[in-house]
Amino acid sequence: MATKIAKEKNSGFTKVGDVSRRAIIGDQYVDGMLKEKNPFDHEWQEYLNNQLWGRTWARGILSHQQLSLVNLSMLAGLGRMEEFELHFRIALTRTKVPLIQLREILLHIGMYCGVPIGRDAFAIARRVLKEERVDVSQLDDISVEKSPSKKKK
């Protein structure tokens, strides 16, 4: 009986979790995960949908950009660089974290998590930026304009 229920397409999935999940990681990624879902991991997918996406990302207390920055920090701190790459791409393309903020969080990661993790984070960022064809040539101009120490008095 439990197997029959688990085989139902998305039984037990909340709508708010599904909407939030798809907004952040995209239909293609979610559909790919759900396509592979089976009776063994149905509960895991339901948990992710309802708790992670429905009760964390959908709360609205922190913006999606803020949550992306928090995720990058935690994933780097844990050394989970495969997941870090996924979330760097999400921050860049889906939650639209400004490039200057992405660089800033990577600098903090390097300081607080250590140079080897910082090096890996920047290597991943460079690869993703290249793959996504992001022009970073104007970043230093933006940094100088916003820097409190560089403002004219």
LINVEN-V323342 format. One record per backbone hydrogen bond with DSSP energy under -1.0 kcal/mol. NH is the residue of the N-H (numbers start at 1). CO is the residue of the C=O. E is the energy in kcal/mol with one decimal. If there is no record, write none. Layout:
# LINVEN-V323342
nh | co | e
NH | CO | E
NH | CO | E
This chain:
# LINVEN-V323342
nh | co | e
5 | 1 | -1.9
6 | 2 | -2.5
7 | 3 | -1.4
8 | 5 | -1.2
13 | 10 | -2.3
18 | 14 | -2.0
19 | 15 | -2.9
20 | 16 | -2.3
21 | 17 | -2.7
22 | 18 | -2.3
23 | 19 | -2.1
24 | 20 | -1.9
25 | 21 | -2.7
26 | 22 | -1.1
30 | 26 | -2.3
31 | 27 | -3.4
32 | 28 | -2.0
33 | 29 | -2.1
34 | 30 | -2.9
35 | 31 | -2.2
36 | 32 | -1.1
42 | 38 | -1.2
45 | 41 | -2.3
46 | 42 | -2.6
47 | 43 | -2.5
48 | 44 | -2.8
49 | 45 | -2.6
50 | 46 | -2.9
51 | 47 | -2.9
52 | 47 | -1.0
53 | 48 | -2.4
54 | 49 | -1.5
55 | 51 | -1.1
57 | 52 | -1.9
58 | 53 | -1.1
59 | 56 | -1.1
67 | 63 | -2.6
68 | 64 | -2.1
69 | 65 | -2.1
70 | 66 | -2.3
71 | 67 | -2.7
72 | 68 | -2.5
73 | 69 | -2.0
74 | 70 | -2.6
75 | 71 | -3.1
76 | 72 | -2.2
77 | 73 | -2.4
78 | 74 | -1.8
79 | 76 | -1.2
80 | 75 | -2.6
81 | 79 | -1.5
84 | 80 | -2.2
85 | 81 | -2.3
86 | 82 | -1.6
87 | 83 | -2.5
88 | 84 | -2.5
89 | 85 | -2.3
90 | 86 | -2.1
91 | 87 | -2.6
92 | 88 | -2.2
93 | 89 | -2.9
94 | 90 | -2.6
95 | 90 | -2.6
97 | 91 | -3.2
102 | 98 | -2.0
103 | 99 | -2.6
104 | 100 | -2.0
105 | 101 | -2.5
106 | 102 | -1.9
107 | 103 | -2.1
108 | 104 | -2.1
109 | 105 | -2.6
110 | 106 | -2.4
111 | 107 | -1.7
112 | 108 | -3.1
113 | 109 | -3.0
118 | 114 | -2.5
119 | 115 | -3.2
120 | 116 | -2.1
121 | 117 | -2.7
122 | 118 | -2.6
123 | 119 | -2.3
124 | 120 | -2.5
125 | 121 | -2.6
126 | 122 | -2.9
127 | 123 | -2.1
128 | 124 | -2.8
129 | 125 | -3.0
130 | 126 | -2.2
131 | 127 | -2.7
132 | 128 | -2.6
133 | 130 | -1.2
134 | 129 | -2.7
139 | 136 | -1.4
142 | 138 | -1.8
143 | 139 | -2.4
144 | 140 | -2.2
145 | 141 | -1.8
146 | 142 | -1.8
147 | 143 | -1.3
150 | 147 | -1.1
